[in-house]
Amino acid sequence: MMMKYFTILLLSVLLFGCEHLKKHFGGGDNADSKIMLKKDTLNVVTMNDSMVIYEGVCRGCAYENSTRFIIEDTVGIVALDHINTKDNNPDNVDGGNINKDLVIVPKKPGTTTIKLYKFWKETNDAADSANFSQYKIEVRK
C-alpha cells in the first residue's frame, strides 16, 4: 500500500517537473511551433508558428539535384522560408529517399489557398506545372 502511494507521488512529481522544465526551457506555450500542413482541411496557424510540408526526392535519380519547389500564394500571406534536406540513408547503399522539409512562415494574418509545385528539371515544364498540391491556410494573430 505504501509503495502504491510512493509511486503515485513520484509520478506526479516527475510529470510536474517535466512540464515546468518544458516551459522554462522554451518547449511550452511561448515557443514557436511547427505545424504539418494537411491537404484535406483548413490549417489554422498563428503568426508565431512555422508550417512544414514533408516532401521526398528519389536518391540517385537523374533529377535528384535539380528538384525545385515553388509555392504560389497570390494573397501574399505566407512564404517559403527554407528547405531542410535530410539523407538518412547509409553512404554505401544505392537508392532510397531524400527528405525535403519545406518550411513556410506566415507574413500577415488572413486566409489563403497556396499551390505547391514540384519541378524535376532546371526549367519549368508545362507537365510539371499542371501537377500541384493545394493547402488552405488561415493565419491568426
C-alpha positions in Angstrom: 0.0 0.0 0.0 2.8 2.4 0.9 4.6 1.5 -2.3 1.5 2.5 -4.3 1.3 5.9 -2.7 5.1 6.4 -3.2 4.8 5.5 -6.9 1.9 7.9 -7.4 3.7 10.7 -5.6 6.9 10.0 -7.7 5.0 10.0 -11.0 3.2 13.3 -10.0 6.5 15.0 -9.2 8.1 13.8 -12.5 5.1 14.9 -14.5 5.0 18.4 -12.9 8.8 18.7 -13.2 8.8 17.8 -16.9 6.0 20.4 -17.7 7.9 23.0 -15.6 11.2 22.4 -17.4 9.5 22.4 -20.8 8.0 25.8 -20.1 11.2 27.1 -18.6 13.5 26.0 -21.5 11.2 27.0 -24.4 9.1 24.0 -25.0 5.9 25.4 -23.6 3.2 27.7 -24.9 5.6 30.6 -25.7 7.7 28.6 -28.1 7.4 28.7 -31.9 5.8 25.5 -33.1 5.9 23.7 -36.4 2.6 22.7 -37.9 2.4 20.0 -40.5 0.1 21.2 -43.3 -2.6 18.8 -44.5 -4.3 19.0 -47.9 -7.8 18.0 -46.9 -8.5 20.5 -44.2 -8.2 24.2 -43.2 -4.8 24.5 -41.5 -5.1 27.1 -38.7 -1.8 28.7 -37.5 -0.7 31.7 -35.6 1.9 34.3 -36.6 4.4 32.6 -34.3 4.1 29.2 -36.0 6.1 27.7 -38.8 4.4 25.4 -41.3 6.1 22.3 -42.7 5.3 20.3 -45.8 7.2 17.0 -46.0 8.3 16.0 -49.5 10.8 13.5 -50.8 13.1 13.0 -53.8 14.4 9.8 -55.2 18.0 9.3 -54.1 20.3 8.7 -57.0 17.8 9.6 -59.7 18.7 11.8 -62.6 16.6 14.6 -61.2 17.8 14.4 -57.6 19.9 17.6 -57.6 17.6 19.6 -59.9 14.3 19.2 -57.9 12.8 22.5 -57.0 9.7 23.6 -55.1 7.7 26.8 -55.7 4.9 28.0 -53.5 2.3 30.2 -55.1 0.3 32.4 -52.7 -1.4 35.2 -54.7 -2.6 36.9 -51.4 0.9 37.1 -50.0 0.1 35.7 -46.6 2.8 33.0 -46.4 6.2 32.5 -47.9 8.6 29.6 -48.4 11.4 30.3 -45.9 13.8 27.5 -46.5 14.1 23.8 -47.3 15.7 21.3 -44.9 17.3 18.4 -46.8 18.0 15.1 -44.9 19.6 12.0 -46.3 19.1 9.3 -43.7 20.4 6.5 -46.0 23.9 4.9 -45.4 26.6 6.2 -47.8 27.3 2.7 -49.0 23.7 2.0 -50.2 22.3 2.9 -53.6 18.8 4.3 -53.9 16.4 5.3 -51.2 14.7 8.6 -50.5 16.0 12.1 -49.6 13.6 14.0 -47.3 12.8 17.6 -48.2 11.1 19.6 -45.4 9.6 22.8 -46.8 9.4 25.4 -44.0 6.8 28.1 -44.6 6.4 31.2 -42.5 3.4 33.5 -42.1 3.8 37.1 -43.3 0.5 38.5 -42.2 -2.9 37.3 -40.8 -5.6 36.2 -43.2 -6.8 33.2 -45.2 -5.3 31.8 -48.4 -5.0 28.8 -50.6 -1.5 28.0 -51.7 -0.3 25.8 -54.5 2.9 23.8 -54.1 4.6 23.0 -57.4 7.4 20.4 -57.6 9.7 20.7 -60.6 12.2 17.9 -61.5 14.1 19.9 -64.1 16.1 23.1 -64.1 13.5 24.8 -66.4 9.8 24.9 -65.7 7.8 22.4 -67.7 4.1 22.5 -68.5 3.7 18.9 -67.4 5.2 19.7 -64.0 3.2 22.9 -63.6 -0.1 21.1 -64.2 0.7 18.9 -61.2 0.4 20.7 -57.9 -0.9 20.3 -54.3 -3.2 22.8 -52.6 -3.3 23.8 -49.0 -5.8 26.0 -47.3 -4.3 28.1 -44.5 -5.7 30.6 -42.0 -3.1 32.7 -40.2 -4.4 34.2 -36.9 -2.7 36.8 -34.8 
